Amino acid sequence: MRLKTLIRQIFNDSKQSAGARTVVTILANKHEITLTRYLVSKFMKGMGLMSCQLKTCLNGAWWALVSQTLPIAL
């Protein structure tokens, strides 16, 4: 689905730091697509995408979060 691909691209372009609210804003401003943050959150959860800011990732759980978002096959 094109929408899920776009959400994944936005998430990856943000270096896995964009949450649902940020993705919704980027979709609205750059792509003129209006979605609720709840729907985007549901898509992200279904795709296994979890936002991770640098300050929260330094506690040792960083690699566990990153490894969950890495694509299996390119």
Secondary structure, 3 states (H helix, E strand, C coil): CHHHHHHHHHHHHCCCCCCHHHHHHHHHHHHCCCCCHHHHHHHHHHCCCCCCCHHHHCCCCHHHHHHHHCCCCC
